[in-house]
């Protein structure tokens, strides 16, 4: 595998994002990503999470709300291409739940 196949590390900001996201449950992680990357309003996030089979959407949203400065790291220029906006939010939600 050549160096172009492995994304470069984003440094401390990316590590902080990974740590914060890994501390969340799958549904809360999906809510956070849908809000931050997709910029979906909570009503749409609720629909996506419900369609993905999340049984307690309110708890997922509340858990995601507890992240400090939640979207600064998602908008970081050091984020890898893997953090780029997915084409379909339901794919993103299903992947992390």
C-alpha positions in Angstrom: 0.0 0.0 0.0 1.5 3.4 -1.0 1.4 6.5 1.2 -1.5 7.9 -0.8 -3.7 5.0 0.3 -3.3 5.9 4.0 -4.7 9.2 5.1 -2.3 11.4 7.1 -3.0 11.8 10.8 -4.8 15.0 11.7 -2.8 15.4 14.9 -4.1 16.4 18.3 -7.5 17.7 17.1 -8.3 14.5 15.3 -7.3 12.4 18.3 -9.5 14.6 20.5 -12.4 14.1 18.1 -11.9 10.3 18.0 -11.8 10.2 21.8 -15.0 12.2 22.2 -16.8 10.2 19.6 -15.7 6.8 21.0 -17.1 7.8 24.4 -20.6 8.1 22.8 -23.1 5.4 22.2 -23.7 4.5 18.6 -27.0 6.4 18.4 -25.5 9.5 20.0 -22.5 9.3 17.7 -24.9 9.2 14.7 -26.9 12.2 16.1 -23.7 14.2 16.5 -22.4 13.4 13.0 -25.8 14.1 11.4 -26.0 17.4 13.2 -22.4 18.4 12.6 -21.5 17.2 9.2 -24.9 17.0 7.5 -26.1 20.1 9.4 -29.5 18.4 9.8 -32.0 19.9 12.2 -33.1 17.8 15.1 -36.4 16.9 13.4 -34.6 15.3 10.5 -32.0 13.7 12.8 -35.0 12.1 14.7 -36.4 10.7 11.4 -33.0 9.2 10.4 -32.4 7.6 13.8 -35.9 6.2 13.9 -35.5 4.8 10.4 -32.2 3.2 11.5 -34.0 1.5 14.4 -32.9 3.6 17.3 -35.5 3.0 20.1 -34.6 6.0 22.3 -34.0 8.9 20.1 -34.4 11.5 22.9 -31.6 9.8 24.9 -29.3 9.8 21.8 -29.9 13.5 21.2 -29.4 14.3 24.9 -26.1 12.4 25.0 -24.9 14.1 21.9 -25.8 17.5 23.5 -23.3 16.9 26.3 -20.2 17.2 24.1 -18.3 20.4 24.8 -17.8 22.6 21.8 -19.4 19.9 19.7 -18.7 20.8 16.1 -15.4 22.7 16.2 -13.5 19.5 15.7 -15.7 18.3 12.9 -15.0 21.5 11.0 -11.3 21.3 11.6 -9.1 21.6 8.5 -6.9 18.8 9.8 -9.8 16.3 9.5 -9.1 13.5 7.1 -11.0 12.8 3.9 -12.8 10.1 5.8 -14.6 13.0 7.6 -15.9 14.5 4.5 -19.6 14.9 4.2 -21.2 11.6 3.3 -23.5 11.4 0.3 -26.5 10.1 2.2 -27.1 10.8 5.9 -28.8 7.4 6.4 -25.7 5.6 5.4 -23.7 7.5 7.9 -26.2 6.9 10.7 -26.5 3.2 9.9 -22.7 2.8 9.9 -22.3 4.1 13.5 -25.4 2.6 15.2 
